[in-house]
Amino acid sequence: MSGNVGNYIKYLRTSRNMTQEELGSIIGVKKAAVQKWESGMVQNLKRDTIKKLADYFEVTNEYMQNCLDFYFNKYGNTFFEEV
């Protein structure tokens, strides 16, 4: 895994052998949204989306946020919505 937050989301998705469409359906977004996350095209990821991802991947919100923050801090990917 390298690069950015999108790579981390892709890692989680592919570790479950899921398509982008399947993850989008579970999270409540279209396949195009997942594609944008993974390609780094999205500048903000909503906190409720982070919660849905955490719930699906069976980790705490804090864990998911910390993992995403790690990639944000390490690689400078501005991926979070200010609340």
C-alpha positions in Angstrom: 0.0 0.0 0.0 1.3 3.4 -0.9 0.4 6.9 -1.8 -2.8 8.2 -0.3 -6.0 7.6 1.5 -7.6 6.2 -1.7 -5.1 3.4 -1.7 -6.1 2.6 1.9 -9.7 2.4 1.0 -8.9 0.3 -2.0 -6.8 -2.0 0.2 -9.7 -2.5 2.5 -12.1 -3.1 -0.3 -9.9 -5.6 -2.2 -9.0 -7.4 0.9 -12.6 -8.5 1.0 -12.7 -9.3 -2.7 -15.3 -6.6 -3.3 -15.9 -4.6 -6.4 -16.3 -0.8 -6.2 -19.9 -1.2 -7.1 -20.5 -3.6 -4.1 -18.8 -1.3 -1.6 -20.7 1.6 -3.0 -24.0 -0.2 -2.6 -23.2 -1.1 1.0 -22.1 2.4 1.9 -24.9 4.1 0.0 -23.0 5.7 -2.8 -22.5 5.1 -6.5 -19.6 3.2 -8.0 -18.3 6.5 -9.3 -17.9 7.8 -5.8 -15.8 4.9 -4.8 -13.7 5.3 -7.9 -13.1 9.0 -7.1 -12.1 8.1 -3.5 -9.6 5.5 -4.7 -8.2 7.7 -7.4 -7.7 10.7 -5.1 -10.1 12.9 -7.0 -12.2 13.6 -3.9 -11.1 16.5 -1.7 -13.4 15.8 1.2 -14.7 12.6 2.7 -17.7 13.2 4.9 -17.6 12.0 8.4 -20.7 9.9 8.0 -19.1 8.1 5.1 -16.1 7.4 7.4 -18.5 6.0 9.9 -20.2 3.8 7.3 -16.8 2.5 6.1 -15.7 1.8 9.7 -18.9 0.0 10.5 -18.7 -2.2 7.4 -15.0 -3.0 7.8 -15.7 -3.8 11.5 -13.4 -1.2 13.0 -14.1 1.7 15.3 -14.7 5.1 13.9 -11.5 6.2 15.7 -9.5 3.5 14.1 -10.7 4.3 10.6 -10.2 8.0 11.3 -6.7 7.4 12.6 -5.8 5.3 9.6 -7.1 7.9 7.3 -5.4 10.7 9.3 -2.1 8.7 9.0 -2.3 8.8 5.3 -3.5 12.4 5.3 -0.5 13.5 7.5 2.1 11.3 5.8 1.1 12.1 2.2 -0.7 15.4 2.4 -3.9 14.2 0.9 -6.6 16.6 1.9 -9.4 14.1 2.2 -11.5 15.4 5.1 -14.5 17.6 5.5 -14.2 20.2 8.2 -17.1 19.9 10.6 
